[in-house]
Amino acid sequence: MKTNNFSNKFYIREISSQDTFKVRHPVLRQGRPIEDCVFEGDELETTIHLGLYINDQLISVATFLSNKNDIFAEIRQYQLRGMAVLKSHQGQQLGQHILKHGEQLLTEKRVVRVWLNAREHAVNFYKNNHYQIVGQPFEIKKVGTHYVMTKRL
């Protein structure tokens, strides 16, 4: 068990893809059908879904998918998708904790690169966690402006 700066005890564990919807939907797909929370690859055996809990309430989620982006040379790559923290708990460094936990799991699997499509408003969060922008911004329909970001583990 760990504590954050606000003395809330929290824990992180692997969860099902369906469990991620409890945070994906209100944060990433608000106002859209719940089916929009399903990502290609969610059910693959290699996919890792993490949940961060405070007092047994799911507060944050992150999904790590074995997915090669051809702009990177490494064979062992994972993509971070669907990372979200409930609005009521944003700004408490909980996202950083779940991100670091996922990176540690990937390191143990000998993954050498993690990459993601970051929403424009999340770029500084990832930069603060040592991710770099690669290329130019692009639009994802119904979601907005994104940047490819990456980090070598």
C-alpha positions in Angstrom: 0.0 0.0 0.0 1.3 3.5 -0.9 0.2 7.0 -0.1 0.1 10.1 -2.2 0.8 13.7 -1.2 -2.8 13.9 0.2 -2.4 10.9 2.5 -5.0 8.9 0.6 -4.0 5.2 0.7 -4.1 3.7 -2.7 -3.2 0.5 -4.5 -2.7 -0.6 -8.1 -3.7 -3.9 -9.5 -4.5 -5.6 -12.8 -8.2 -5.3 -13.8 -10.4 -6.5 -16.7 -11.0 -4.4 -19.8 -14.6 -4.0 -18.8 -13.5 -2.5 -15.4 -11.6 0.2 -17.3 -14.9 1.5 -18.7 -15.8 2.9 -15.2 -13.1 5.6 -15.7 -12.7 5.5 -19.5 -16.3 6.5 -20.1 -16.7 9.6 -17.9 -13.2 10.9 -18.6 -12.4 9.9 -22.2 -15.8 9.1 -23.8 -18.3 11.3 -21.9 -21.6 11.6 -23.7 -20.8 8.8 -26.1 -22.0 5.2 -26.2 -20.3 2.8 -23.7 -19.2 0.7 -26.7 -16.8 3.6 -27.6 -14.8 2.5 -24.6 -13.8 -0.7 -26.2 -10.3 -0.6 -27.7 -8.9 -3.0 -30.4 -6.6 -5.4 -28.5 -8.3 -5.0 -25.1 -8.9 -8.7 -24.8 -5.5 -9.9 -26.0 -3.5 -12.1 -23.6 -0.6 -9.6 -23.8 -2.7 -6.6 -22.9 -2.3 -5.2 -19.4 -5.1 -3.2 -17.8 -4.3 -1.4 -14.5 -6.6 0.2 -12.0 -5.6 2.5 -9.2 -8.0 2.3 -6.2 -8.5 4.6 -3.2 -10.7 3.0 -0.4 -11.7 0.3 -2.9 -13.0 2.9 -5.4 -11.5 2.7 -8.9 -10.0 6.2 -9.5 -7.6 5.8 -12.4 -7.0 3.3 -15.3 -4.3 2.7 -17.9 -4.0 0.1 -20.6 -0.8 -1.2 -22.1 -1.1 -3.0 -25.5 1.6 -4.9 -27.3 1.6 -2.8 -30.5 4.4 -1.9 -32.8 4.5 1.6 -34.2 6.6 1.5 -37.4 8.2 4.9 -36.7 10.3 3.2 -34.0 12.9 0.5 -34.7 12.5 -1.5 -31.6 10.6 -4.8 -31.8 9.5 -4.9 -28.2 7.1 -2.0 -28.0 3.9 -1.4 -26.0 1.3 1.3 -26.6 -0.3 3.1 -23.7 -4.0 3.7 -24.3 -7.0 4.9 -22.3 -5.1 6.4 -19.4 -7.5 8.4 -17.3 -8.0 9.7 -13.7 -11.5 10.6 -12.5 -11.9 14.4 -12.6 -12.5 14.5 -8.8 -9.0 13.1 -8.3 -7.0 14.8 -11.0 -4.0 16.9 -9.9 -3.0 14.5 -7.1 -0.2 12.7 -8.9 -2.3 9.5 -9.2 -1.7 9.4 -13.0 2.0 9.5 -12.4 1.8 6.5 -10.0 -0.2 4.3 -12.4 2.1 5.3 -15.3 5.2 4.4 -13.4 3.7 1.1 -12.2 2.9 0.2 -15.8 6.4 1.2 -17.0 7.9 -1.1 -14.3 5.7 -4.0 -15.5 6.9 -3.4 -19.0 10.5 -3.3 -18.0 10.1 -6.6 -16.3 8.8 -8.0 -19.6 11.9 -6.6 -21.3 9.9 -4.1 -23.3 12.2 -1.3 -24.5 9.8 1.3 -25.8 6.4 2.6 -24.8 4.5 5.1 -27.0 1.1 6.7 -27.0 -1.2 9.1 -28.8 -1.5 11.9 -26.2 -4.3 14.4 -26.2 -3.2 17.9 -26.5 -4.1 18.8 -22.9 -2.1 15.8 -21.6 1.2 16.6 -23.4 2.8 18.4 -20.4 1.9 15.5 -18.1 3.8 13.1 -20.3 6.7 15.5 -20.9 7.0 15.8 -17.1 7.3 12.0 -17.1 10.2 12.0 -19.6 8.1 11.3 -22.8 9.0 13.1 -26.0 6.9 14.2 -28.9 7.6 12.6 -32.2 6.3 14.3 -35.4 3.5 16.7 -36.0 0.1 16.9 -34.2 -2.8 15.0 -35.8 -6.6 14.8 -35.4 -8.5 11.8 -34.1 -12.2 12.0 -35.2 -14.6 12.8 -32.3 -11.6 13.1 -29.9 -9.4 16.0 -31.0 -5.7 16.9 -31.5 -3.1 14.3 -30.5 0.7 13.9 -30.5 2.7 10.7 -30.8 4.8 10.6 -27.6 7.4 8.0 -26.6 9.9 6.9 -24.0 12.6 4.3 -24.0 12.5 2.2 -20.9 
